[in-house]
Amino acid sequence: MRLFRSRINEILKKYCDNVDVRKEIQCSPHDCRHYFAQKQIRNGIDIYSLSRFMGHYDTQITSKLS
Protein backbone atom coordinates (compact mmCIF):
# COMPACT_ATOMS: atom_id res chain seq x y z
CA MET A 1 0.00 0.00 0.00
CA ARG A 2 1.37 3.38 -0.97
CA LEU A 3 1.36 6.20 1.57
CA PHE A 4 0.57 9.66 0.32
CA ARG A 5 1.58 12.87 2.06
CA SER A 6 -2.01 13.60 3.08
CA ARG A 7 -2.37 10.18 4.72
CA ILE A 8 0.88 10.60 6.64
CA ASN A 9 -0.38 13.97 7.92
CA GLU A 10 -3.66 12.35 9.01
CA ILE A 11 -1.89 9.54 10.85
CA LEU A 12 0.47 11.93 12.62
CA LYS A 13 -2.37 14.26 13.63
CA LYS A 14 -4.34 11.32 15.02
CA TYR A 15 -1.43 10.18 17.17
CA CYS A 16 -0.67 13.71 18.34
CA ASP A 17 -4.29 14.10 19.40
CA ASN A 18 -4.21 10.75 21.22
CA VAL A 19 -1.21 11.74 23.36
CA ASP A 20 -2.54 15.24 24.11
CA VAL A 21 0.11 17.29 22.35
CA ARG A 22 -0.55 20.93 23.23
CA LYS A 23 -2.63 22.77 20.63
CA GLU A 24 0.06 25.44 20.11
CA ILE A 25 2.53 22.73 19.06
CA GLN A 26 2.31 21.93 15.38
CA CYS A 27 2.42 18.26 14.65
CA SER A 28 3.54 17.74 11.07
CA PRO A 29 6.13 15.52 9.43
CA HIS A 30 8.34 18.58 8.90
CA ASP A 31 8.13 19.52 12.58
CA CYS A 32 8.97 15.96 13.65
CA ARG A 33 11.95 15.92 11.29
CA HIS A 34 13.14 19.29 12.61
CA TYR A 35 12.76 18.14 16.23
CA PHE A 36 14.69 14.95 15.47
CA ALA A 37 17.53 16.93 13.88
CA GLN A 38 17.72 19.34 16.83
CA LYS A 39 17.89 16.41 19.27
CA GLN A 40 20.73 14.86 17.27
CA ILE A 41 22.68 18.13 17.43
CA ARG A 42 22.12 18.36 21.20
CA ASN A 43 23.32 14.76 21.52
CA GLY A 44 26.59 15.65 19.79
CA ILE A 45 26.30 14.51 16.19
CA ASP A 46 28.47 16.51 13.83
CA ILE A 47 26.77 18.71 11.24
CA TYR A 48 28.28 16.85 8.29
CA SER A 49 26.95 13.45 9.43
CA LEU A 50 23.54 14.87 10.27
CA SER A 51 23.43 16.65 6.92
CA ARG A 52 24.02 13.41 5.05
CA PHE A 53 21.59 11.50 7.26
CA MET A 54 18.84 14.07 6.61
CA GLY A 55 19.47 13.95 2.87
CA HIS A 56 20.84 17.48 2.61
CA TYR A 57 23.59 17.99 0.08
CA ASP A 58 24.78 21.23 1.65
CA THR A 59 25.69 21.53 5.33
CA GLN A 60 24.47 25.14 5.36
CA ILE A 61 20.88 23.87 5.25
CA THR A 62 21.52 21.66 8.28
CA SER A 63 23.48 24.27 10.20
CA LYS A 64 20.38 26.51 10.31
CA LEU A 65 18.91 24.03 12.81
CA SER A 66 21.31 24.85 15.61
C-alpha positions as CSV (number, residue, x, y, z in Angstrom):
1,M,0.0,0.0,0.0
2,R,1.4,3.4,-1.0
3,L,1.4,6.2,1.6
4,F,0.6,9.7,0.3
5,R,1.6,12.9,2.1
6,S,-2.0,13.6,3.1
7,R,-2.4,10.2,4.7
8,I,0.9,10.6,6.6
9,N,-0.4,14.0,7.9
10,E,-3.7,12.4,9.0
11,I,-1.9,9.5,10.9
12,L,0.5,11.9,12.6
13,K,-2.4,14.3,13.6
14,K,-4.3,11.3,15.0
15,Y,-1.4,10.2,17.2
16,C,-0.7,13.7,18.3
17,D,-4.3,14.1,19.4
18,N,-4.2,10.8,21.2
19,V,-1.2,11.7,23.4
20,D,-2.5,15.2,24.1
21,V,0.1,17.3,22.3
22,R,-0.6,20.9,23.2
23,K,-2.6,22.8,20.6
24,E,0.1,25.4,20.1
25,I,2.5,22.7,19.1
26,Q,2.3,21.9,15.4
27,C,2.4,18.3,14.7
28,S,3.5,17.7,11.1
29,P,6.1,15.5,9.4
30,H,8.3,18.6,8.9
31,D,8.1,19.5,12.6
32,C,9.0,16.0,13.7
33,R,12.0,15.9,11.3
34,H,13.1,19.3,12.6
35,Y,12.8,18.1,16.2
36,F,14.7,15.0,15.5
37,A,17.5,16.9,13.9
38,Q,17.7,19.3,16.8
39,K,17.9,16.4,19.3
40,Q,20.7,14.9,17.3
41,I,22.7,18.1,17.4
42,R,22.1,18.4,21.2
43,N,23.3,14.8,21.5
44,G,26.6,15.7,19.8
45,I,26.3,14.5,16.2
46,D,28.5,16.5,13.8
47,I,26.8,18.7,11.2
48,Y,28.3,16.8,8.3
49,S,27.0,13.5,9.4
50,L,23.5,14.9,10.3
51,S,23.4,16.7,6.9
52,R,24.0,13.4,5.0
53,F,21.6,11.5,7.3
54,M,18.8,14.1,6.6
55,G,19.5,14.0,2.9
56,H,20.8,17.5,2.6
57,Y,23.6,18.0,0.1
58,D,24.8,21.2,1.7
59,T,25.7,21.5,5.3
60,Q,24.5,25.1,5.4
61,I,20.9,23.9,5.3
62,T,21.5,21.7,8.3
63,S,23.5,24.3,10.2
64,K,20.4,26.5,10.3
65,L,18.9,24.0,12.8
66,S,21.3,24.9,15.6
